[in-house]
């Protein structure tokens, strides 16, 4: 099932899907007609937080240079330039 979100829109992944075990996220965007035609690169990152809302280990900050979380539950598929 695909969901397309707009800026500021949210989706609850737990209340409506209590048995959810796997999520795949893909990001895409259209260039702004006012960007001047210059190249740019956007990066996605994930912070895994503990019960206190803290990222307890550096390995739980997942991004293009650290592609897998400490427990293996989050995997970044890499950069697409």
RAMO-V943238 format. One record per residue. N is the residue number from 1. RES is the residue in three letters. PHI is phi in whole degrees, 0 to 359 (none if undefined). PSI is psi in whole degrees, -180 to 180 (* if undefined). BURIAL is I if it has 24 or more other ideal C-beta (glycine too) atoms within 12 Angstrom, else O. Layout:
# RAMO-V943238
n->N res->RES phi->PHI psi->PSI burial->BURIAL
n->N res->RES phi->PHI psi->PSI burial->BURIAL
This chain:
# RAMO-V943238
n->1 res->UNK phi->none psi->126 burial->O
n->2 res->UNK phi->261 psi->147 burial->O
n->3 res->UNK phi->230 psi->130 burial->O
n->4 res->UNK phi->251 psi->119 burial->O
n->5 res->UNK phi->255 psi->149 burial->O
n->6 res->UNK phi->256 psi->165 burial->O
n->7 res->UNK phi->308 psi->128 burial->O
n->8 res->UNK phi->86 psi->-10 burial->O
n->9 res->UNK phi->281 psi->148 burial->O
n->10 res->UNK phi->232 psi->159 burial->O
n->11 res->UNK phi->222 psi->135 burial->O
n->12 res->UNK phi->270 psi->119 burial->O
n->13 res->UNK phi->268 psi->-9 burial->O
n->14 res->UNK phi->252 psi->-45 burial->O
n->15 res->UNK phi->296 psi->-43 burial->O
n->16 res->UNK phi->273 psi->-11 burial->O
n->17 res->UNK phi->222 psi->70 burial->O
n->18 res->UNK phi->297 psi->-22 burial->O
n->19 res->UNK phi->266 psi->9 burial->O
n->20 res->UNK phi->298 psi->128 burial->O
n->21 res->UNK phi->237 psi->-16 burial->O
n->22 res->UNK phi->216 psi->137 burial->O
n->23 res->UNK phi->228 psi->135 burial->O
n->24 res->UNK phi->241 psi->128 burial->O
n->25 res->UNK phi->243 psi->130 burial->O
n->26 res->UNK phi->240 psi->140 burial->O
n->27 res->UNK phi->245 psi->141 burial->O
n->28 res->UNK phi->209 psi->158 burial->O
n->29 res->UNK phi->203 psi->158 burial->O
n->30 res->UNK phi->259 psi->142 burial->O
n->31 res->UNK phi->291 psi->147 burial->O
n->32 res->UNK phi->284 psi->133 burial->O
n->33 res->UNK phi->295 psi->-11 burial->O
n->34 res->UNK phi->256 psi->15 burial->O
n->35 res->UNK phi->280 psi->-3 burial->O
n->36 res->UNK phi->80 psi->4 burial->O
n->37 res->UNK phi->76 psi->10 burial->O
n->38 res->UNK phi->277 psi->150 burial->O
n->39 res->UNK phi->291 psi->146 burial->O
n->40 res->UNK phi->210 psi->162 burial->O
n->41 res->UNK phi->227 psi->129 burial->O
n->42 res->UNK phi->251 psi->141 burial->O
n->43 res->UNK phi->238 psi->145 burial->O
n->44 res->UNK phi->253 psi->146 burial->O
n->45 res->UNK phi->216 psi->160 burial->O
n->46 res->UNK phi->228 psi->134 burial->I
n->47 res->UNK phi->251 psi->123 burial->O
n->48 res->UNK phi->268 psi->120 burial->I
n->49 res->UNK phi->256 psi->148 burial->O
n->50 res->UNK phi->273 psi->-174 burial->O
n->51 res->UNK phi->299 psi->-19 burial->O
n->52 res->UNK phi->265 psi->7 burial->O
n->53 res->UNK phi->76 psi->21 burial->O
n->54 res->UNK phi->247 psi->147 burial->O
n->55 res->UNK phi->274 psi->99 burial->O
n->56 res->UNK phi->285 psi->-20 burial->O
n->57 res->UNK phi->225 psi->145 burial->O
n->58 res->UNK phi->301 psi->-33 burial->O
n->59 res->UNK phi->292 psi->-13 burial->O
n->60 res->UNK phi->267 psi->15 burial->O
n->61 res->UNK phi->252 psi->105 burial->O
n->62 res->UNK phi->258 psi->128 burial->I
n->63 res->UNK phi->203 psi->-173 burial->I
n->64 res->UNK phi->301 psi->-23 burial->O
n->65 res->UNK phi->258 psi->-7 burial->O
n->66 res->UNK phi->221 psi->89 burial->O
n->67 res->UNK phi->278 psi->-10 burial->O
n->68 res->UNK phi->225 psi->134 burial->O
n->69 res->UNK phi->291 psi->164 burial->I
n->70 res->UNK phi->305 psi->-38 burial->O
n->71 res->UNK phi->265 psi->1 burial->O
n->72 res->UNK phi->79 psi->5 burial->O
n->73 res->UNK phi->282 psi->-20 burial->O
n->74 res->UNK phi->235 psi->129 burial->I
n->75 res->UNK phi->232 psi->123 burial->O
n->76 res->UNK phi->272 psi->127 burial->I
n->77 res->UNK phi->277 psi->0 burial->O
n->78 res->UNK phi->109 psi->179 burial->O
n->79 res->UNK phi->267 psi->140 burial->O
n->80 res->UNK phi->240 psi->97 burial->O
n->81 res->UNK phi->272 psi->* burial->O
